[in-house]
C-alpha cells in the first residue's frame, strides 16, 4: 500500500463522506405547462396580420456578425408560429386572428423591392399593408449583448492528492449538465486549501447574455402602432469551471453555444408579446430533488401523477427540515403541476427569501417566481390534472400556508 500523507487521507475521507450524505436518492425531471390568455385580444378592426423580419443588433466584439441576419428571420418565424398556434386555440371570436405566412409576404415585398426590418411606421408600413392585404403588421427589434469574463482562483489540487494516494492515472473528465443542487463542496472545501494540502490555480470563464426586445402591432391603414410591448430585459449567465479533479484551463468554446441561450430568451420575449393577442402555451422544465424519507416518497408519487400525495409528503419533509431549499422548490413546482398556482407562488416567495438558498440556484428560483407572478392573473384555468380517489372532489385552491 502506498504511503499516503495524513492530510490526504483526511481530505479523502471528508470527500467520500460528504458526497454520500449529499447525494439525493430520488430525482425527477418535470415540465410545468399552462395556457396564458390575452386580457382583450387583438385591437378592434385587426383580424389579419403579417409578421415582418426583426431588426437585430448584436454587441459581442465581432463586427459584421452573421448572427444579426440569422436571428432577424428566426425571431420572426418563431413569433409567427406562436401566433398561428394561439389563433387556432382561441375559443372566443374576439381573439380570432389570421396570420399570413411569411414565405408569401416576403416574396411579395421582395418583388416590390420594399425592405422592412425592425419596427417601421408611417407610409412604408401603410404601403406594405396594402400590398399584403392585411390589417396589421407585427414588427420587432432585438438587442443582444454578450460579455465574456475570465478569472483565476486557487483550489485544492485533488488530482495530485487522490492520484498519488490511489496510485494510477486520473480518470477521463466528465461533463455534467444538470442542476448541481446543494453539493458537498459549496462553501465548505473551497478556497486555497488547508495546512499541508496542495493547491493549484484554475481558470474559470463566465458569460453574461442580455436580450432586450420590443414588439409593435402597426395598423396597416394608418401606419401607426396600436399595440406596443417591451418586456423586461432578459438576462442569462453561463459559467463553467475546469473538471473538478484534473482540469485547469477553460476557453469560451467550452461553454454551451450562445445561440442556445439567445433562442431561449427570444422565445420567452416573443411568447410574452404573443400572449397579448392570442392564447399561448407556457412550458418550463425543472429537476425535482427529493431529500429525506418523505421527499423521496414524494418524488415517487410525482412520477405517478399523484400530485396531492406528493404535496402532502413534501410538506411533511418541510416540517421535518424547514431549511432545505430543494424541498421548498419541489413544493412550489408540484403545486403548479396540480394547478394550485396561488399556493405555488407562496412557496416560491418563501424559497427566494431563504438564507440557505444556493447562489447558483437562486437565479432559477427568482425566475420561476417572476414568471408565475407575471402570468397568474391570465392563466386559463382547467380542472385539476389528478383524478382524486374515492370520487372526492379535488380543489385547486386549497389554502396551504408555508410555514415560516
Secondary structure, DSSP 4 states (H G I P E B T S, - for coil): -----HHHHHHHHHHHHHHHHH--SEEEEEEEEEEE--SS-SPTT--EEEEPPPEEEEESS-TT-HHHHHHHHHHHHHHHHHHHHHHHH--SGGG--EEE-HHHHHHHHHHTT----SS--THHHHHHHHHHT-SEEEEEEEEEEEEEEEEEEEEE-HHHHHHHHH-SPPPPP----S---S-TTTTTS-TT--TT--EEEEEEEEEEEEEEEEEEEEETTT--EEEEE-PPPEEEEEEE---TTT-----GGGSPPHHHHHHHHHHHHHHHHHTTTS-EEEEEEEEEEE-HHHHHHHHHHHHTT-HHHHHHHHHHHHHH-TT-HHHHHHHHHHHHHTT-HHHHHHHHHHHHT-TTS-HHHHHHHHHHHHHHHHHTTTB-----SSPPGGGPPP-TT--PPPP-
